[in-house]
Amino acid sequence: AAVFPSQKPKSELVRTSLRLLTSSAYRLQSECRKALPAEPSPDMQLVTQQVIQCAYDIAKAAKQLVTITTKENNN
């Protein structure tokens, strides 16, 4: 997200992808903190699934941003 200018991007697709990227990164950080306890809890499987989903969302948003900026730079 830091690669993009701090001012509001013109493209709604870029803004949406940046929001997904940053919100997923914050969610990932939060979910990883839940996984820190030394003793596994019954919710550990849920936390693991949430971490996987956050990582997927980050990858998806990054791919969208690369696709959008590549298309914009080729035009």
C-alpha positions in Angstrom: 0.0 0.0 0.0 2.9 2.3 0.6 3.9 2.1 -3.0 0.8 4.1 -4.0 0.6 7.9 -3.5 -0.8 9.0 -0.2 -3.4 11.2 -2.0 -6.6 9.5 -3.1 -6.1 7.3 -6.1 -8.3 8.2 -9.1 -9.4 4.7 -9.8 -12.2 3.2 -7.7 -10.7 -0.2 -8.4 -7.4 0.9 -6.9 -9.1 2.4 -3.9 -11.1 -0.8 -3.3 -8.1 -3.0 -3.7 -6.0 -0.8 -1.3 -8.8 -1.0 1.3 -8.9 -4.8 1.0 -5.2 -5.0 1.3 -4.9 -2.8 4.4 -7.9 -4.1 6.2 -6.8 -7.7 5.5 -3.3 -6.9 6.8 -4.8 -5.5 10.1 -7.1 -8.5 10.4 -4.1 -10.9 9.8 -2.1 -9.1 12.5 -5.1 -9.4 14.9 -5.6 -13.1 14.2 -2.0 -13.9 14.6 -2.0 -12.3 18.0 -4.8 -14.7 19.0 -2.6 -17.7 18.0 0.2 -16.7 20.4 -1.0 -18.5 23.6 1.3 -21.4 24.5 -1.6 -23.7 25.1 -3.7 -24.7 22.1 -7.3 -23.7 22.5 -10.4 -25.3 20.9 -10.7 -22.2 18.8 -7.2 -22.7 17.3 -8.7 -24.3 14.2 -10.9 -21.2 13.7 -8.0 -18.9 14.2 -6.0 -20.9 11.7 -8.8 -20.6 9.1 -9.0 -16.9 9.7 -5.3 -16.4 9.2 -5.5 -18.4 5.9 -8.4 -16.2 4.8 -6.6 -13.0 5.6 -3.5 -14.2 3.7 -5.7 -15.1 0.8 -7.4 -11.6 0.9 -4.0 -9.9 0.9 -2.8 -11.9 -2.0 -6.0 -11.2 -3.9 -5.7 -7.5 -3.3 -2.1 -7.4 -4.3 -2.9 -9.3 -7.6 -5.7 -6.8 -8.3 -3.4 -3.9 -7.8 -0.7 -5.4 -10.0 -3.2 -6.1 -12.7 -4.8 -2.6 -12.6 -1.5 -0.8 -12.6 -0.1 -2.9 -15.4 -3.1 -2.2 -17.5 -2.9 1.6 -16.7 0.8 1.7 -17.5 0.3 -0.1 -20.9 -2.4 2.4 -22.0 
